[in-house]
């Protein structure tokens, strides 16, 4: 069971108009500050946040209670003059959890009206989440052949390919900056990951390294996934067997 919380700025469009036309720089700074604070508050509770759109952030909130959400919401209200909603969903897959969270918001199903928190009654099933951390292998050599903007275009294309492939398997993909991607999973088959790596290699002549981590919370799963990725590099640097996919579970 995975628990996801979707945090969304409410009334964002009308609010931006009150800032006048010379507002874009202020909006960009605000969005960056909001993401930083959300990541900080949730990571302190062993959760992990992902930017979906600049006005919307997904968080793996396994084991977090309604009271925990209320406490974070109170701190966000103190720091920002924006309205924020939280929508909590639980599911067997990341996409199912996000869909249930979205359904609660759309049907105005509240867990806490005073603090604008949507959701259906939360179950007590044991939580687990799998994080797949991918990065481009040999990104330095790729960068040497293309301009910075062309590299950005390539990353966007890879992000699109990855997102569509894994969404068909009910997983959620997020670009984490540089040439790094993280996929929120439940229990993906390694053969499916291999299939994706082969598709990208054939279409773009790009290879990925893939570290997988499974744990009870998002932050722990991401840590293990990154450890797996680091281990792949260590094995390759030591001249041992060429490994593309490695998993660590706790």
Residue pairs with C-beta under 8 A, 6 or more apart in sequence:
1 90
1 91
1 92
1 123
1 125
1 126
1 127
1 128
2 60
2 62
2 90
2 91
2 92
2 93
2 94
2 97
2 127
2 128
2 129
2 184
2 186
3 60
3 61
3 62
3 63
3 64
3 88
3 89
3 90
3 97
3 122
3 127
4 58
4 59
4 60
4 61
4 88
4 89
4 90
4 91
4 94
4 97
4 98
4 101
4 184
5 58
5 59
5 61
5 64
5 69
5 86
5 87
5 88
5 89
5 101
6 52
6 56
6 57
6 58
6 59
6 86
6 87
6 89
6 98
6 101
6 102
6 105
7 38
7 49
7 56
7 57
7 58
7 59
7 84
7 85
7 86
8 55
8 56
8 57
8 84
8 85
8 87
8 105
9 34
9 55
9 56
9 82
9 83
9 84
10 82
10 83
10 84
10 85
10 116
11 83
12 55
12 82
15 82
16 23
16 27
19 26
19 27
30 80
30 82
31 54
31 55
33 80
34 57
34 76
34 80
34 82
35 49
35 51
35 54
35 57
37 75
37 76
37 79
37 80
38 49
38 57
38 59
38 72
38 76
39 48
39 49
41 72
41 75
41 76
42 48
42 49
42 59
42 61
42 72
43 49
43 219
45 64
45 68
45 72
46 63
46 217
46 218
46 219
46 220
47 59
47 60
47 61
47 62
47 64
47 217
47 218
47 219
48 59
48 60
48 131
48 217
48 218
48 219
48 221
48 222
49 57
49 58
49 59
50 57
50 58
50 59
50 60
50 172
50 174
50 176
50 182
50 184
51 57
51 174
52 58
52 174
58 98
58 172
58 174
58 184
59 218
60 129
60 184
60 217
60 218
60 221
61 68
61 69
61 88
61 218
62 127
62 128
62 129
62 216
62 217
62 218
63 127
63 216
63 217
65 122
66 88
66 111
66 112
66 117
66 122
69 86
69 88
69 111
69 112
69 115
69 117
70 112
70 115
70 117
73 84
73 86
73 115
73 116
73 117
74 115
76 84
77 84
83 116
84 116
85 105
85 116
85 117
85 118
86 115
86 116
86 117
86 118
87 101
87 102
87 104
87 105
87 117
87 118
87 119
88 101
88 104
88 111
88 117
88 118
88 119
88 122
89 96
89 97
89 98
89 99
89 100
89 101
89 102
89 103
89 104
89 119
89 120
90 97
90 100
90 122
90 123
90 125
91 97
91 98
91 99
91 100
92 186
93 170
93 171
93 186
94 129
94 170
94 171
94 172
94 184
94 185
94 186
95 167
95 170
95 171
95 172
96 170
98 172
100 120
101 118
101 119
103 109
104 111
104 118
104 119
104 120
105 118
108 118
109 118
109 119
109 120
110 117
110 118
110 119
111 117
111 118
111 119
111 120
111 121
111 122
126 216
127 216
127 217
128 186
128 214
128 215
128 216
129 184
129 185
129 186
129 214
129 215
129 216
129 217
129 218
129 221
130 184
130 185
130 186
130 187
130 188
130 212
130 213
130 214
130 221
131 182
131 183
131 184
131 185
131 212
131 213
131 214
131 218
131 221
131 222
131 224
131 225
132 171
132 182
132 183
132 185
132 188
132 193
132 210
132 211
132 212
132 225
133 180
133 181
133 182
133 210
133 211
133 212
133 213
133 222
133 225
133 226
133 228
133 229
134 162
134 180
134 181
134 182
134 183
134 208
134 209
134 210
134 211
135 178
135 179
135 180
135 181
135 208
135 209
135 229
136 142
136 158
136 179
136 206
136 207
136 208
137 206
137 207
137 208
137 209
137 244
138 207
139 178
139 179
142 151
142 154
142 206
143 151
146 154
154 204
154 206
155 175
155 179
157 204
158 181
158 200
158 204
158 206
159 173
159 175
159 181
161 196
161 199
161 200
161 203
162 173
162 181
162 183
162 196
162 200
163 173
165 196
165 199
166 172
166 173
166 183
166 185
166 188
166 196
167 173
169 188
169 192
170 186
171 183
171 184
171 185
171 186
171 188
172 183
172 184
173 181
173 182
173 183
173 184
174 181
174 182
174 183
174 184
175 181
176 182
182 222
182 225
184 218
185 212
187 214
190 212
190 245
190 247
193 210
193 212
193 245
194 244
194 245
197 207
197 208
197 210
197 244
197 245
200 206
200 207
200 208
201 207
207 244
208 244
209 229
209 232
209 233
209 244
210 229
210 232
210 244
210 245
210 246
211 224
211 225
211 226
211 227
211 228
211 229
211 230
211 231
211 232
211 246
211 247
211 248
212 224
212 225
212 228
212 245
212 246
212 247
212 248
213 220
213 221
213 222
213 223
213 224
213 225
213 226
213 227
213 228
213 247
213 248
213 249
214 221
214 224
214 247
214 248
214 249
214 250
215 221
215 223
215 224
215 249
215 250
220 250
224 248
224 249
224 250
225 248
227 248
228 246
228 247
228 248
229 246
231 246
231 248
232 243
232 244
232 246
235 241
235 243
236 242
236 243
